[in-house]
């Protein structure tokens, strides 16, 4: 009887793992599609890393704008990343995690700039950090914070 109980626990574990992977991948794809759509909508607001504003630019009422996001990925990707860490090489799941978080933070910065009537954001900086750790102290949640000066 214990054997059957353990057998079903193992099956249930793999079913949950499979469903988590499927839904996690779908959520990631939907987020990338949302990012691409919003980037197209906000393409008119330019973002520059230059510290010096052009002479004809004037700051909006509240020139400091920022965007903040915390993004995580599914547990199975953490397991695969742990294997990749053992054998070496690129960890693509973390690359996409970092890419998604940075792009989303910049989009939120642009949305805040647009709400204030800005046409550009200068002196843009992006800070990233790991919020939580997973297997072997590997990052599973990344935060990104983008900030800059909004101008017309």
For each residue, the residues with C-beta under 8 A, 3 or more apart:
1: 4 5
2: 5 6
3: 6 7
4: 1 7 8
5: 1 2 8 9
6: 2 3 9 10
7: 3 4 10 11
8: 4 5 11 12
9: 5 6 12 13
10: 6 7 13 14
11: 7 8 14 15
12: 8 9 15 16
13: 9 10 16 17
14: 10 11 17 18
15: 11 12 18 19
16: 12 13 19 20
17: 13 14 20 21 75 76
18: 14 15 21 22
19: 15 16 22 23
20: 16 17 23 24 74 75 76
21: 17 18 24 25 74 76
22: 18 19 25 26
23: 19 20 26 27 74
24: 20 21 27 28 73 74 76 77
25: 21 22 28 29 74
26: 22 23 29 30
27: 23 24 30 31
28: 24 25 31 32 73 96 100
29: 25 26 32 33
30: 26 27 33 34
31: 27 28 34 35 71 100 104
32: 28 29 35 36 100
33: 29 30 36 37
34: 30 31 37 38
35: 31 32 38 39 100 103 104 107
36: 32 33 39 40
37: 33 34 40 41
38: 34 35 41 42 107 111
39: 35 36 42 43 103 107
40: 36 37 43
41: 37 38
42: 38 39 45 107 110 111 114
43: 39 40
44: 119
45: 42 110 113 114 118 119 120 121
46: 119 120 121
47: 106 109 110 120 121 124 148
48: 120 121 122 123 124
49: 123 124 125
50: 53 122 123
51: 122 123
52: 122
53: 50 57 59 122 149 151
54: 57
55:
56:
57: 53 54 120 122 151 152
58: 151 152
59: 53 63 149 150 151 152
60: 63 113 116 117 118 150 151 152
61: 116
62: 65 116 150
63: 59 60 149 150 151
64: 147 148 149 150
65: 62 109 112 113 116 118 121 147 148 149 150
66: 108 109 112 145 146 147 148
67: 104 105 106 107 108 109 110 111 112 145 146 147
68: 105 108 143 144 145 146
69: 101 104 105 108 143 144
70: 101 131 141 142 143
71: 31 97 100 101 104 141 142 143 144
72: 97 132 140 141 142
73: 24 28 77 78 93 96 97 140
74: 20 21 23 24 25 77 78
75: 17 20 78 79 134 140
76: 17 20 21 24 79 80
77: 24 73 74 80 81 93
78: 73 74 75 81 82 93 134 135 138 140
79: 75 76 82 83 135
80: 76 77 83 84 93
81: 77 78 84 85 91 93 94 135 138
82: 78 79 85 86 134 135 136 138
83: 79 80 86 87
84: 80 81 87 88 89 90 91
85: 81 82 88 91 136 138
86: 82 83
87: 83 84
88: 84 85
89: 84
90: 84 95
91: 81 84 85 94 95
92: 95 96
93: 73 77 78 80 81 96 97
94: 81 91 97 98 138 139
95: 90 91 92 98 99
96: 28 73 92 93 99 100
97: 71 72 73 93 94 100 101 139 142
98: 94 95 101 102 128 142 144
99: 95 96 102 103
100: 28 31 32 35 71 96 97 103 104
101: 69 70 71 97 98 104 105 128 142 143 144
102: 98 99 105 106 126 128 144 146
103: 35 39 99 100 106 107
104: 31 35 67 69 71 100 101 107 108 144
105: 67 68 69 101 102 108 109 126 144 145 146
106: 47 67 102 103 109 110 124 126 146
107: 35 38 39 42 67 103 104 110 111
108: 66 67 68 69 104 105 111 112 146
109: 47 65 66 67 105 106 112 113 121 124 146 147 148
110: 42 45 47 67 106 107 113 114 121
111: 38 42 67 107 108 114 115
112: 65 66 67 108 109 115 116 150
113: 45 60 65 109 110 116 118 120 121 150
114: 42 45 110 111 117 118
115: 111 112
116: 60 61 62 65 112 113 150
117: 60 114 152
118: 45 60 65 113 114 121 150 151 152
119: 44 45 46 151 152
120: 45 46 47 48 57 113 150 151 152
121: 45 46 47 48 65 109 110 113 118 124 148 149 150 151
122: 48 50 51 52 53 57 148 149 151
123: 48 49 50 51 148 149
124: 47 48 49 106 109 121 146 147 148
125: 49 146 147 148
126: 102 105 106 144 145 146
127: 144 145 146
128: 98 101 102 142 143 144 145
129: 142 143
130: 133 139 141 142 143
131: 70 139 141 142 143
132: 72 139 140 141
133: 130 137 138 139 140
134: 75 78 82 137 138 139 140
135: 78 79 81 82 138
136: 82 85
137: 133 134
138: 78 81 82 85 94 133 134 135
139: 94 97 130 131 132 133 134 142
140: 72 73 75 78 132 133 134
141: 70 71 72 130 131 132
142: 70 71 72 97 98 101 128 129 130 131 139
143: 68 69 70 71 101 128 129 130 131
144: 68 69 71 98 101 102 104 105 126 127 128
145: 66 67 68 105 126 127 128
146: 66 67 68 102 105 106 108 109 124 125 126 127
147: 64 65 66 67 109 124 125
148: 47 64 65 66 109 121 122 123 124 125
149: 53 59 63 64 65 121 122 123
150: 59 60 62 63 64 65 112 113 116 118 120 121
151: 53 57 58 59 60 63 118 119 120 121 122
152: 57 58 59 60 117 118 119 120
